[in-house]
Amino acid sequence: MNSSKFFTLKEARIGNNCPECYSNDSLELTLKQKLIETKFYKAITEETASELLCHNCEMQIFPVRWTDDIERVVDYHLRGLNIKTKSTKLKPIAWALITLGILLLVMVSLWAIGGISVAL
C-alpha cells in the first residue's frame, strides 16, 4: 500500500503565450507537493512539482518547451508559495506496534533481573 501522490498547493492562470498554439490567457500553472502514505505512516515531503496546461489546445506544456517569460512567471509563483513543512504522522497500527514492543521489552527486562517470576 505504499503510495505517493501530489496534492495541489496553488493553481494560477498566467497571461503568457502558449508555446504550442500562441494563445493568450489560456495557460494554467499548478504547483503541487508530494505526499507519501503507507500502512504505518503518512508523510509530507519537501518535493514540489509544477504542471503547465493550455486550456485552448488542451496540451500539457513540459518544462523543455517553456519560454524565458514562462520560466520567470513560474519562479515568481514558486517564491510566493507557502510550502507545507516536512512532517510525518504515525497511524494507529504503528502506535500499537511501538506500544507492544515497549511493553515486551519491559517484560523481558523485568524477567531478566528477577522482578517477575514466570510459573510454568
C-alpha positions in Angstrom: 0.0 0.0 0.0 2.9 2.3 -0.5 1.6 5.2 -2.5 2.9 8.6 -3.3 0.8 11.3 -4.7 0.9 15.0 -5.2 -1.6 17.4 -3.7 -2.3 20.9 -5.1 -0.8 23.9 -3.3 -1.7 26.6 -5.8 -3.4 27.0 -9.2 -2.9 30.2 -11.2 -3.8 31.4 -14.7 -0.9 33.1 -16.3 -1.0 35.6 -19.2 1.8 34.3 -21.3 1.5 32.9 -24.8 1.2 29.2 -25.2 4.3 27.8 -27.0 2.1 25.4 -29.0 -0.9 27.4 -30.1 0.3 31.0 -29.2 -3.0 31.7 -27.4 -3.0 34.4 -24.6 -4.6 33.8 -21.2 -5.1 30.1 -21.6 -2.2 28.8 -19.6 -2.8 27.4 -16.1 0.0 26.7 -13.7 -0.5 24.1 -11.0 2.0 23.7 -8.1 1.9 20.5 -6.1 3.7 18.9 -3.1 4.4 15.2 -2.6 2.6 13.1 0.0 3.6 9.6 0.8 1.2 7.2 2.5 1.9 3.7 3.8 0.2 1.3 6.3 2.2 2.8 9.1 2.6 6.5 8.4 1.6 9.5 6.3 4.4 11.9 5.4 4.6 15.2 3.6 8.0 15.7 1.8 9.6 18.9 0.6 9.5 17.8 -3.1 7.4 20.0 -5.3 6.2 19.7 -8.9 4.9 22.2 -11.4 2.5 21.5 -14.2 1.5 23.9 -17.1 -1.6 23.2 -19.1 -3.0 25.1 -22.0 -6.9 25.2 -22.0 -7.1 26.3 -25.6 -5.2 23.5 -27.3 -5.6 21.1 -24.3 -1.9 20.3 -24.2 0.4 19.9 -21.2 3.4 22.1 -21.7 6.6 20.4 -20.4 9.5 22.5 -19.0 11.6 21.8 -22.1 9.1 24.0 -24.1 8.8 26.8 -21.6 10.0 30.2 -22.8 12.1 32.5 -20.7 8.9 34.5 -19.9 7.1 31.4 -18.7 10.1 30.4 -16.5 10.2 33.8 -14.9 6.4 33.7 -14.0 6.8 30.1 -12.6 9.8 31.3 -10.5 7.7 34.2 -9.2 4.9 31.9 -8.2 7.3 29.5 -6.6 8.8 32.3 -4.4 5.4 33.2 -3.1 4.4 29.7 -2.4 3.6 28.5 1.1 5.1 25.1 1.1 3.9 22.9 3.9 6.7 21.8 6.3 8.1 18.3 6.1 6.2 16.1 8.6 5.4 12.6 9.4 2.2 11.3 11.2 2.1 7.8 12.6 -1.1 5.8 12.1 -2.8 3.8 14.9 -1.3 0.5 13.8 2.2 2.0 14.1 1.4 3.3 17.6 0.1 -0.1 18.6 3.3 -1.9 17.4 5.5 0.6 19.2 3.5 0.2 22.4 3.6 -3.6 22.1 7.4 -3.5 21.5 8.0 -1.3 24.6 5.7 -3.5 26.7 7.5 -6.6 25.5 10.9 -5.0 26.3 9.9 -4.0 29.8 8.5 -7.5 30.5 11.7 -9.2 29.3 13.9 -6.8 31.2 11.9 -7.4 34.5 12.1 -11.1 33.9 15.9 -11.0 33.3 16.6 -9.1 36.5 14.3 -11.3 38.6 11.4 -8.8 39.1 8.9 -11.2 37.6 8.8 -14.9 38.0 7.1 -17.0 35.4 5.2 -20.1 36.7 5.2 -22.9 34.2 
